[in-house]
Amino acid sequence: MAEARKDSPIDLAEDNRGELLADVERGLYDFKDEERDEDFYKVDEGLTEDIVRRISEEKHDPDWMLDFRLKSLKIYNELEIPDWGPPIDGLDMQHIVTYVKPKTGMKASWDEVPEDIKNAFEKLGIPQAEREALAGVGAQYDSELVYHNVRKDVEAQGVVYTDMESALTGEYEEMVRSHFMKLVPPTDHKFAALHGAVWSGGSFVYAPPGTKVEIPLQSYFRLNAPGAGQFEHTLIIIDEGADVHFIEGCSAPKYNVANLHAGCVELFVGKNAHLRYSTIENWSKNMYNLNTKRAICEEGGTIEWISGSFGSHVSYLYPTSVLKGDHSHGEFTGVTFAGKGQNLDTGAKMIHIGKNTSSFIDTKSICKSGGISTYRSSVEIRKQAEGSKASINCGSLMLDSESRSDTVPAMDIRTDKADVGHEAKIGRISDEAVFYMMSRGVSEAEARAMIVSGFANPVSKELPLEYAAEMNNLIKLEMEMG
């Protein structure tokens, strides 16, 4: 584990009370809607060739996609489960339902969405957010999108924002075929292969050269069915000189059975283009979050990842930026919060290929009530990537003596014409800082929550106001004592 640094008010002294913070009641996100058989179509539990063929038939896949799914299934059966991360023994694919489809088509108006599903998204504030702050919205319920809409002025710029199925079976099929799972091939790891076999839902974005989308696009993924998996695929292509901000939101209610999220995100950033990809994940604590995200940047392109990870029982999440073009740039800013019963293994990877590329990683992890947080960074600078620069800064805050935080950096530098720096620090909330705030009339609980929110500020300040408020609310919920 990294050594604690004693140079800031958050890491001067430990909390001597040894008090456990109870697991939070997630109220807003934990509501459950009973799914009646007559309203949903489900495949059988488990993973077989017949199930994969049934999913493909339900989705009206072209022949090449069915072939892709079956090849992915074969790869899945051949690969071993990763043995270097947290244990996932509680995940049994023979008891996971890989496809749950609401018996409704995708709508372009909230008024046409079935009442029970619409109410779920109303509780999450999605329609209000669309009206006030978004250029377009996609809403996925279990395995399929139930709503998708984009503002007319954004459409008029030639920006394409639709669901993956419409892109696959419509006029963008060839664009999908030439990009789909090219950054994250099924051979990457066992759960990438699983995704290739049973993927469903997700969003497709194409921004033509020179377009600037001034306000964000958002997709929200809600997994409601117990014992189910969600395998959405997000494919974003930003052409030369274009600029887009995309927001991804995720949540699920808590059940007493395992749920699985194994989505995939592929981002293609063109010459001198810019993409910001922001995520607020708030999975329930019975979720195995085994997600894969990867971006590639051409000459002068920039990818920015903003990530807030809350909830889930186990997470494997390492967004990767491939800086292929000269002068391309990658940034990752993230925060994770691991509470009781959680083991979150997260991080970021930067691969420098082009000359004069640059990257910056800034992560914060918070642990309480015996939660485990492991941060893994990987920076690779190839021999030809002369003049490249990379900086990594990771901080961990432990709120009691039972929690654990590890930092596992890896650097592979193949040229001496590069500048690389790494800093890590681990500490606890200082009694002195809490006492100072209490002397100013703030309660102890509020003081601790404020210090934790300040620790996570590098992430929240990068989000639009509405989403920063949501993240700070999640931190407050996690800090509340039962």
Residue pairs with C-beta under 8 A, 6 or more apart in sequence:
1 404
1 405
1 406
1 407
1 426
2 394
2 396
2 405
2 406
2 407
2 424
2 425
2 426
3 425
3 426
4 11
4 425
4 426
4 427
4 428
5 11
5 425
5 426
5 427
6 12
6 427
7 425
8 425
8 427
9 430
9 432
9 433
9 451
10 397
10 427
10 428
10 429
10 430
10 433
10 451
10 454
10 455
11 397
11 425
11 426
11 427
11 428
11 430
12 427
12 430
12 431
12 432
12 433
13 428
13 430
13 431
13 432
14 401
14 428
14 429
14 431
15 399
15 400
15 428
15 429
15 431
15 434
16 431
18 400
18 401
19 400
19 481
20 340
20 369
20 370
20 400
20 402
21 339
21 368
21 369
21 399
21 400
21 478
21 479
21 480
21 481
21 482
22 340
22 369
22 480
22 481
22 482
23 285
23 339
23 340
23 341
23 369
23 482
24 339
24 477
24 478
24 479
24 480
24 482
25 477
25 480
25 482
26 254
26 282
26 284
26 311
26 477
27 477
28 123
28 124
29 124
29 251
29 252
29 253
29 282
29 284
29 311
30 253
30 254
30 284
31 120
31 123
31 253
32 224
32 253
32 255
33 116
33 117
33 119
33 120
33 224
35 100
35 142
35 224
35 225
38 103
39 102
39 103
39 114
39 116
40 100
40 101
40 102
40 103
40 142
40 225
41 58
41 99
41 100
41 101
41 103
42 97
42 99
42 100
42 101
42 225
42 228
43 51
43 54
43 55
43 97
43 98
43 99
44 51
44 97
45 94
45 95
45 96
45 97
45 227
46 93
46 94
46 95
46 96
47 73
47 76
47 93
47 94
47 96
47 98
47 194
47 197
47 198
49 70
49 73
51 98
51 99
51 198
52 69
52 70
52 73
52 197
52 198
53 66
53 70
54 99
55 69
55 98
55 99
55 198
55 200
56 65
56 66
56 69
58 99
58 101
59 165
59 200
60 165
60 169
61 69
61 168
61 169
62 168
62 169
62 173
64 177
65 168
68 180
68 181
68 196
69 196
69 197
69 198
70 197
71 186
71 196
72 186
72 193
72 194
72 195
72 196
72 197
73 193
73 197
75 186
75 187
75 193
75 196
76 186
76 190
76 193
76 194
76 196
76 197
79 187
79 189
79 190
79 193
80 190
81 88
81 190
82 189
82 190
82 316
85 314
85 316
85 345
85 374
86 314
86 316
86 343
86 345
86 372
86 374
87 314
87 343
88 288
88 290
88 314
90 258
90 288
90 313
91 258
91 260
91 288
92 258
93 194
95 227
95 257
95 258
96 227
96 228
96 229
96 258
96 259
96 260
97 225
97 227
97 228
97 229
98 198
98 228
98 229
98 231
99 143
99 198
99 200
100 142
100 143
100 225
100 228
101 142
101 143
101 144
101 200
102 114
102 117
102 141
102 142
102 144
102 146
104 113
104 114
104 117
104 146
106 144
106 145
106 146
106 147
106 148
106 163
106 166
107 113
107 146
107 147
107 148
108 147
108 148
108 149
109 149
110 118
110 121
110 127
110 147
113 121
113 139
113 146
113 147
114 146
117 141
117 146
120 141
120 222
120 224
121 127
121 139
121 141
121 147
121 220
121 222
124 220
124 222
124 249
124 251
126 137
126 139
126 220
126 249
129 137
129 218
129 466
130 136
130 137
130 149
130 218
132 466
133 215
133 216
133 464
133 465
133 466
134 215
134 216
134 217
134 218
134 247
135 150
135 151
135 154
135 161
135 213
135 214
135 215
135 216
135 217
136 148
136 149
136 150
136 151
136 154
136 161
136 217
136 218
137 147
137 148
137 149
137 217
137 218
137 219
137 220
138 145
138 147
138 148
138 161
138 163
138 203
138 218
138 219
138 220
139 145
139 146
139 147
139 148
139 219
139 220
139 222
140 146
140 201
140 202
140 219
140 220
140 221
140 222
140 230
140 232
141 222
141 224
142 222
142 223
142 224
142 225
142 228
142 230
143 200
143 201
143 228
143 230
143 231
144 165
144 200
144 201
145 163
145 165
145 201
145 202
145 203
148 161
148 162
148 163
150 159
150 161
150 162
150 217
154 161
154 213
154 217
157 208
157 211
157 213
158 208
158 211
159 205
159 206
159 207
159 208
159 211
159 213
159 244
160 167
160 172
160 204
160 205
160 206
160 207
161 203
161 204
161 205
161 217
162 170
162 172
162 203
162 204
163 201
163 202
163 203
163 204
164 176
164 199
164 201
164 202
164 203
164 204
164 232
164 233
164 234
164 235
165 201
166 204
167 173
167 175
167 176
167 204
167 235
168 176
172 204
172 206
175 206
175 237
176 204
176 235
179 235
179 237
179 266
179 268
180 233
180 235
180 266
181 192
181 195
181 196
181 264
181 266
182 266
183 266
183 267
183 268
183 294
183 295
183 296
183 322
184 192
184 195
184 264
184 266
184 292
184 294
185 192
186 192
186 193
186 195
186 196
186 197
187 193
188 292
189 292
191 262
191 290
191 292
191 316
192 264
192 292
194 231
194 262
195 231
195 233
195 262
195 263
195 264
195 292
198 229
198 231
199 231
199 232
199 233
199 264
200 231
200 232
201 221
201 230
201 231
201 232
201 233
202 219
202 232
202 233
202 234
202 235
202 263
202 264
203 217
203 219
203 232
203 234
203 235
203 236
204 234
204 235
204 236
205 217
205 235
205 236
205 237
205 238
205 244
205 246
206 236
206 237
206 239
207 213
207 237
207 238
207 239
207 242
207 243
207 244
207 273
208 239
208 242
209 239
209 240
209 241
209 242
209 270
210 239
210 240
210 241
210 242
211 239
211 242
211 243
211 244
212 242
212 243
213 243
213 244
213 245
215 245
216 245
216 246
216 247
216 278
216 464
217 244
217 245
217 246
217 247
218 246
218 247
218 248
218 249
219 232
219 234
219 246
219 247
219 248
219 249
220 248
220 249
220 250
221 230
221 232
221 248
221 249
221 250
221 251
221 263
222 250
222 251
222 252
223 230
223 250
223 251
223 252
223 259
223 261
223 283
223 287
224 252
224 253
226 255
226 257
226 259
227 255
227 257
227 258
227 259
228 259
228 260
229 259
229 260
229 261
229 262
230 259
230 260
230 261
230 262
230 263
231 261
231 262
231 263
231 264
232 263
232 264
233 263
233 264
233 265
233 266
234 248
234 263
234 264
234 265
234 266
235 266
236 244
236 246
236 265
236 266
236 267
236 268
236 275
236 277
237 268
237 270
238 244
238 267
238 268
238 269
238 270
238 273
238 274
238 275
238 301
239 270
239 273
240 270
240 271
240 272
240 273
240 298
241 270
241 271
241 272
241 273
242 270
242 273
242 274
243 273
243 274
243 275
244 274
244 275
244 276
245 275
245 276
245 278
246 275
246 276
246 277
246 278
247 278
247 279
247 280
247 464
247 467
248 265
248 277
248 278
248 279
248 280
248 281
249 279
249 280
249 281
249 282
249 467
250 261
250 279
250 280
250 281
250 282
250 283
251 282
251 283
251 284
251 311
252 259
252 261
252 283
252 284
252 287
252 311
253 284
254 284
254 285
254 286
255 284
255 286
256 286
257 286
258 286
258 287
258 288
258 313
259 283
259 284
259 286
259 287
259 288
260 287
260 288
260 290
261 283
261 287
261 288
261 289
261 290
261 291
261 312
262 290
262 291
262 292
263 291
263 292
264 291
264 292
264 293
265 277
265 291
265 292
265 293
265 294
265 319
266 294
266 295
267 275
267 277
267 293
267 294
267 295
267 296
267 303
268 295
268 296
269 275
269 295
269 296
269 297
269 298
269 301
269 302
269 303
269 328
270 298
270 301
271 298
271 299
271 300
271 301
271 325
272 299
272 300
272 301
273 298
273 301
273 302
274 301
274 302
274 304
275 295
275 301
275 302
275 303
275 304
276 304
276 306
277 293
277 295
277 303
277 304
277 305
277 306
278 305
278 306
278 307
278 462
278 463
278 464
278 467
279 305
279 306
279 307
279 308
279 309
280 308
280 310
280 463
280 467
280 470
280 471
280 474
281 289
281 307
281 308
281 309
281 310
281 311
281 312
282 310
282 311
282 474
283 289
283 310
283 311
283 312
284 311
284 312
285 311
285 312
285 313
285 339
285 341
285 342
286 313
287 311
287 312
287 313
288 312
288 313
288 314
289 309
289 312
289 314
289 315
289 316
289 317
290 314
290 315
290 316
291 315
291 316
291 317
293 305
293 317
293 318
293 319
293 320
294 319
294 320
294 321
294 322
295 303
295 305
295 319
295 320
295 321
295 322
295 330
296 321
296 322
296 324
297 303
297 321
297 322
297 323
297 324
297 325
297 328
297 329
297 330
298 324
298 325
298 328
299 325
299 326
299 327
299 328
299 354
300 325
300 326
300 327
300 328
301 325
301 328
301 329
302 328
302 329
302 330
302 331
303 321
303 329
303 330
303 331
304 330
304 331
304 332
304 333
304 462
305 319
305 321
305 330
305 331
305 332
305 333
305 334
305 348
306 333
306 334
306 459
306 462
306 463
307 317
307 319
307 332
307 333
307 334
307 335
307 459
308 334
308 335
308 456
308 459
308 460
308 463
308 471
308 474
309 315
309 317
309 334
309 335
309 336
309 337
309 344
309 346
310 336
310 337
310 474
310 478
311 342
312 342
312 344
313 341
313 342
313 343
314 342
314 343
314 344
314 345
315 336
315 343
315 344
315 345
315 346
316 345
316 346
317 344
317 345
317 346
317 347
318 346
318 347
318 348
318 349
318 376
318 378
319 332
319 348
319 349
320 348
320 349
320 350
320 351
321 330
321 332
321 348
321 349
321 350
321 351
321 359
322 351
322 353
323 329
323 330
323 350
323 351
323 352
323 353
323 354
323 357
323 358
323 359
323 385
323 388
324 353
324 354
325 354
325 357
326 354
326 355
326 356
326 357
327 354
327 355
327 356
327 357
328 354
328 357
329 357
329 358
329 359
330 350
330 357
330 358
330 359
330 360
331 359
331 360
331 361
331 362
332 348
332 350
332 359
332 360
332 361
332 362
332 363
333 362
333 363
333 458
333 459
333 462
334 346
334 348
334 362
334 363
334 364
334 459
335 363
335 364
335 365
335 366
335 456
335 458
335 459
335 471
336 344
336 346
336 363
336 364
336 365
336 366
336 373
336 375
337 365
337 366
337 367
337 368
337 371
337 474
337 475
337 478
338 344
338 365
338 366
338 367
338 368
338 371
338 372
338 373
338 403
339 367
339 368
339 369
339 371
339 478
340 368
340 369
340 370
340 371
341 370
341 371
342 371
342 372
343 371
343 372
343 374
344 365
344 371
344 372
344 373
344 374
345 374
345 376
346 363
346 365
346 373
346 374
346 375
346 376
347 363
347 374
347 375
347 376
347 377
347 378
347 408
348 361
348 363
348 377
348 378
349 377
349 378
349 379
349 380
350 359
350 361
350 378
350 379
350 380
350 390
351 380
351 382
352 359
352 379
352 380
352 381
352 382
352 385
352 388
352 390
352 418
353 382
353 384
353 385
354 384
354 385
355 384
355 385
355 386
355 387
355 388
356 386
356 387
356 388
357 385
357 388
357 389
358 388
358 389
358 390
359 379
359 388
359 389
359 390
359 391
360 390
360 391
360 392
361 377
361 379
361 390
361 391
361 392
361 393
361 394
362 393
362 394
362 458
363 375
363 377
363 393
363 394
363 395
364 394
364 395
364 396
364 397
364 455
364 456
364 458
364 459
365 373
365 375
365 394
365 395
365 396
365 397
365 405
366 373
366 396
366 397
366 398
366 399
366 452
366 455
366 456
366 475
366 478
367 373
367 396
367 397
367 398
367 399
367 403
367 404
367 405
368 398
368 399
368 400
368 403
368 478
368 479
369 399
369 400
369 402
369 403
370 400
370 402
370 403
370 404
371 403
371 404
372 403
372 404
372 405
372 406
373 396
373 403
373 404
373 405
373 406
374 405
374 406
374 407
374 408
375 394
375 396
375 405
375 406
375 407
375 408
376 408
376 409
376 410
377 392
377 394
377 407
377 408
377 409
377 410
377 422
378 409
378 410
378 411
378 412
379 390
379 392
379 409
379 410
379 411
379 412
379 413
379 420
380 411
380 412
380 413
380 414
381 388
381 390
381 412
381 413
381 414
381 415
381 418
381 420
382 414
382 415
383 414
383 415
384 415
385 414
385 415
385 418
386 415
386 417
386 418
387 417
387 418
388 415
388 418
388 419
389 418
389 419
389 420
390 418
390 419
390 420
390 421
391 420
391 421
391 422
392 409
392 421
392 422
392 423
393 422
393 423
393 424
394 407
394 409
394 423
394 424
394 425
395 424
395 425
395 426
395 427
395 455
396 405
396 407
396 424
396 425
396 426
396 427
397 405
397 426
397 427
397 428
397 429
397 452
397 455
398 404
398 405
398 426
398 427
398 428
399 428
399 429
399 448
399 452
405 426
407 424
407 426
409 422
409 424
411 420
411 422
413 420
429 448
429 451
429 452
433 447
433 451
434 444
434 447
434 448
434 451
437 446
437 447
437 450
437 451
438 444
438 447
442 450
445 479
445 480
445 481
448 479
449 475
449 476
449 479
452 475
452 479
453 460
453 472
453 475
453 476
456 471
456 472
456 475
459 471
460 468
460 471
460 472
461 468
463 471
